[in-house]
Amino acid sequence: MGLSFSMNGTTKDRLIAAAHNLCDLLNSQGVPAYIYNTAATGSCYFRIRGCHDCRSIRLSDHRGRVKYRFKYNLFLNETGYRMEQDGNVWRHYYGIDEVDRLITHLQVEYRNRKREE
């Protein structure tokens, strides 16, 4: 799979292109995601359609504000994968090379949440 986007254009243009590509990838893998917000700071936010209990996803090229905590975070300018525990929630941080892992995690969460309904 993997995420592809052009390195041409402004940072925001690249981010939006990557966001649309990620959305297409998630949908093609059975995770009905959609972009619900693009911030002026250079972040895109996703939700999974029909799964209100599923956590939000953040795509960015920078660290987010501490007060906003997303379970799934994909960074265009980093590599690797790490997890951090925040109270009772594990937060996941994916570099651009770990998109396949992100998609797998989202598929599992989506299936589990849909089973619980």
ABEGO torsion letter per residue (X at the ends): XEBBBBABEBAAAAAAAAAAAAAAAAAAAGBBBBBABBBAAGBBBBBBBGBAABBBBBBBABBBBAABBBABBBBAABBEBBBBBBEABBBBBBBAAAAAAAAAAAAAAAAAAAAAX
